[in-house]
Amino acid sequence: MKKHEGLFSPVRWLLIFIAFTGLVAGLKTQLVQAKASTLETDFQQAAAKYKVPVDLLKAVAYNESAFESHNGKPSVAGGYGVMHLTDTAGLTPSGADSKAVKVPNAASLHTVQKAVKLTGLSASQIKTNSADNINGGAALLAAYQKSLGKSLTSSIGGWDAAVKKYSQSDSQAAADFFAANVYKILAKGVNHNGVKISPQKVNTLKDEAIDTTGGESGQTDGPAGLPIEWIPALYKTFDDQGDYGNYDLADRPNDEKINYIVIHNTETSFQEALTLFSTPTYTTANYVVSSTEGTVAEMVRPQNVAWHAGNWYINSHSIGIEHEGYAAVGGYWYTENMYKSSAALVKYLAAKYDIPLDRQHIIGHDNVPGLTPAAQKTMHWDPGTYWNWNHYFELMGVDLSKSDGNTDSHIITITPNDKTNLTADSGQKVTDNGVNLPLAGSNFVYLYKQPGFSTNLIADKDFSSGQSGTTEKDDWSDKAVYGQQFSKIGEQGDWTEINYGGQDAWFYNPSGANSTNATGKLVTAKGSTAVPVYGSAYPSNRILKKNQVTGIKPTPIYQLQPGQKYVYGGTVTSDYFNSHFNSNLPKNVIHGTDDYYQIQFNHRIAFVKASDTTLLND
């Protein structure tokens, strides 16, 4: 008799294990598909219930939120859910660095209450449940269509007036811009978060086309179709000692090239920012964008120099755009209306002034270097860890995560998924004075001294006296942000090593999930001696003194050590804007003879002299 081997042989156990594994994988796939299709089903059901064309309903939602519910938390404009239904009563921003300023309490910003009356659902349900939120949005669209005396037609083109009313804007230009974007979404199609809109032919509207390449509209400098208004910033003398503000006259780009667009957030309401720049405060921006409607105030002409970046060289060569919002968002998030208006404006300005659409030229205030080591610590960190650079560039038609296929590249672009780049399981967190902020939606990867979550974060000598970085939202020293590029110098398991701010830094990068290979040029020191790194491309002391400029000199802020490599961002010739009140004469710009290479040195851009360094093809 054969010896008993148990219930199953090893072969049978293997077959059962394979079958079980396949079953589990199948169940996981079904769960993921079910979760992904939930929103699609919600749209289908709400559209049928309120007799709204389903693709139109989806397009309005995508235009409001990109199908993101933000876990039931409100936007800066007080909007909830994928339909961005609003309730601003008592809404105040949170965060240690944010002022307790109430969001405007206009009747148009209470669409949650309107949806409650139309659906019979509670305000809490509409704010926190996606299906209920979508029902609320569908009910509002149908109500607006009826109020206009129009039928609940299946023809998408017949809903344009209702879509404009859905924007809740008192500005005709803003309402037109909103509707134009909705119909552009329908024409282009979308496949995101399990929801699909197939590209389709829609009836052309006279206000549908948004020109992001062409000339000025009236008194403003912006793309056709943008809801933009000229609201001049203050320009006057403040005393009899020659003190003046809030900006300088210039003749850019004739006297100085515009190389950068700097993205800011206001930490105030839209109206408060306009008031600030219209009073003697020594600060301005060229443009301010509202979160509620995406309306734009042009306050300083692009040819003039606004005082916005905290670095005089960058001011002289940049356009500053402020955005209504709060960097320590907590539950708050930047609206699609604002992103779309800003992206259209940046694309237009970049084309007009020949500014590259990349992260060395479209920069945050947090990417602007200080002019001295002491200034580094005091530099701002807006628009913060929750500005969606990926989405922002996509709106401009640029995919920073697109690989060029060069597997041997020594240059990588930081391209994390904002939903998975930071994980609680690893112990990672984002804090505001020790209070935890959301992980999802953050735009960076942490940088460590060694490969492993248990090791210390890197630090910067000019930001903190500590030997390791922190998880604080404003600690830019240990964060590499979406779209920035660095020289890859090593890999170990799930970790990638880069040159960063004079250090070797490691970030978690399993199977390349947080980076994309790129092609470009690298800058390295000549010979075996460290060379100075600057926060400006100023002329030499000799030339500045010759032109009677005192108190200004090119000051090193770091050292570029031999063997380290940093990604090249262009060549600039040294200059200094020696500004004077009520003058935009060419002689105000003092030209030097040194060429500088711009580099992505750490979280901030920087400059090195071409004569000190070598430019390498990757």
GIQUIUR-V86501 format. One record per helix or strand. SS is the DSSP state (hx for helix, st for strand). FROM is the first residue (numbers start at 1). TO is the last residue. If there is no record, write none. Layout:
BEGIN
<<SS,FROM,TO> <SS,FROM,TO>>
END
This chain:
BEGIN
<<hx,10,50> <hx,54,65> <hx,70,72> <st,79,80> <st,85,86> <st,92,92> <st,102,102> <hx,107,109> <hx,111,119> <hx,123,128> <hx,130,147> <hx,156,166> <hx,172,188> <st,190,192> <st,195,197> <st,217,217> <st,220,220> <st,228,230> <st,236,237> <st,244,245> <st,247,248> <st,260,265> <hx,270,277> <st,287,289> <st,296,298> <st,305,306> <hx,312,316> <st,318,323> <hx,336,353> <st,362,364> <hx,365,367> <hx,373,378> <hx,389,395> <st,411,414> <hx,424,426> <st,430,432> <st,435,437> <st,444,446> <st,448,448> <st,457,457> <st,472,472> <hx,476,478> <st,479,481> <st,485,492> <st,495,500> <st,503,508> <hx,510,512> <st,515,518> <st,521,525> <st,531,534> <hx,541,546> <st,556,560> <st,565,577> <st,580,580> <st,583,583> <hx,586,588> <st,589,600> <st,605,609> <hx,610,612> <st,613,617>>
END
